[in-house]
Amino acid sequence: MKIIITKILIILSIFWLFWTIQNTYAEAQNVVEVTESIPWANCVFDWEKNLYVCTTERWFGAIMVVMWEILKYFTFLAGLFSVLALVVWWIMYSMWWANDSLKSTAKEYIQKSLMWLVLLLLSWTILYMIAPWVYV
C-alpha cells in the first residue's frame, strides 16, 4: 500500500511540475534583475538599482520555476529533518536520569540541530543575495 501511494505521489508531482513549466513557458520573454550579467541574455546595467536587467528567452522561465521548486523541496526536507532531530534529541535529553552520558550527547546534538535550523532559515537570505532571479 505504501509503495502504491508513493508511486501516485511521484506521478502527481511530475505532472504538477510539467503543468507549472507549461504555464511559465507561455510567457514571451522574462525580465530578471541579477547582480552579474548573464552572457546569452540581453543585459543592461541599471545604475539606480546597481543591478543588471536582463531580458531572457521563453525557456529561461522554465529553468527558474524548476530551480525554485527544487529549492523549496530541499529546504522543506532539511527543515523537517532538523525539527525531527531536535524533537528526538530533546526526548533523549529528558531521559538523562537513565544514563548520565546521554545527557551530554543529547545536549550537543540539540545545539547542532538548532544551529542547522538557524542556518536553514538564513539560507533564504543568502541565496537571495546570490541569485535573486530564482525568487522572481
C-alpha positions in Angstrom: 0.0 0.0 0.0 2.8 2.4 0.9 4.5 1.7 -2.5 1.3 2.5 -4.4 0.8 5.7 -2.5 4.4 6.7 -3.1 4.1 6.0 -6.9 0.9 8.0 -7.1 2.5 11.0 -5.3 5.6 10.8 -7.6 3.4 10.8 -10.7 1.3 13.7 -9.4 4.3 15.7 -8.6 5.8 15.2 -12.1 2.5 16.2 -13.7 2.4 19.3 -11.4 5.9 20.2 -12.4 5.2 20.0 -16.1 2.0 21.9 -15.7 3.9 24.7 -13.9 6.6 24.8 -16.6 3.9 24.9 -19.3 2.3 27.9 -17.7 5.6 29.7 -17.3 6.6 28.7 -20.8 3.8 30.6 -22.3 5.3 34.0 -21.5 7.0 35.7 -24.4 10.1 36.8 -22.5 11.2 37.1 -18.9 12.8 40.2 -17.4 15.0 39.4 -14.5 17.3 41.5 -12.3 20.6 39.9 -11.4 23.9 41.0 -9.8 26.0 39.8 -12.7 25.4 39.8 -16.4 24.0 36.6 -18.0 26.2 36.0 -21.1 23.4 34.9 -23.5 20.8 37.4 -22.3 20.3 41.0 -23.4 21.5 42.7 -20.2 21.5 46.4 -19.4 23.1 47.8 -16.3 20.7 49.8 -14.1 22.7 52.4 -12.2 20.0 53.3 -9.7 19.4 49.7 -8.5 23.1 48.6 -9.2 21.8 45.5 -10.9 21.7 44.1 -14.4 18.2 44.0 -16.0 18.3 41.0 -18.4 15.7 40.0 -21.0 15.8 36.3 -21.3 14.2 33.8 -23.7 11.0 31.9 -23.1 12.6 28.7 -21.8 14.5 30.5 -19.1 11.3 30.9 -17.2 11.0 27.1 -17.0 14.5 26.9 -15.6 13.6 29.5 -12.9 10.5 27.5 -11.9 12.4 24.2 -11.7 15.1 25.8 -9.6 12.5 27.4 -7.3 10.7 24.1 -6.8 14.0 22.3 -6.1 14.9 24.9 -3.6 11.5 24.7 -1.8 11.6 20.9 -1.8 15.1 20.5 -0.3 14.6 23.4 2.2 11.4 21.7 3.4 13.2 18.3 3.7 16.1 19.9 5.6 13.8 21.8 7.9 11.7 18.7 8.6 14.8 16.7 9.3 16.2 19.4 11.6 12.9 19.7 13.6 12.6 15.9 13.9 16.2 15.6 15.1 15.5 18.3 17.6 12.4 16.5 18.9 14.2 13.2 19.1 17.2 14.6 20.9 15.0 16.6 23.3 13.3 13.4 24.3 16.7 11.8 24.8 17.7 14.8 26.9 14.6 14.4 29.1 15.6 10.8 29.8 19.0 11.8 31.2 18.2 10.1 34.5 18.6 6.7 32.8 22.1 7.4 31.6 24.4 10.4 32.5 26.4 10.2 29.3 23.2 10.5 27.3 22.6 14.0 28.8 25.8 15.5 27.4 25.4 13.7 24.0 21.8 14.9 23.7 22.7 18.4 24.7 25.4 18.5 22.0 23.0 17.3 19.3 20.3 19.7 20.3 22.8 22.6 19.9 23.8 21.2 16.5 20.1 20.8 15.4 19.4 24.4 16.4 22.4 25.6 14.6 21.3 23.9 11.4 17.8 25.2 11.8 19.1 28.8 12.1 21.4 28.2 9.1 18.5 26.9 7.1 16.4 30.0 7.9 19.3 32.2 6.9 19.9 30.3 3.7 16.9 32.0 2.0 18.6 35.4 2.7 22.0 34.2 1.5 20.5 32.6 -1.7 18.5 35.8 -2.4 21.7 37.8 -2.3 23.5 35.4 -4.6 20.7 34.7 -7.1 17.7 36.9 -6.7 16.3 35.8 -10.1 15.4 32.5 -8.5 12.8 34.2 -6.4 11.1 36.1 -9.2 
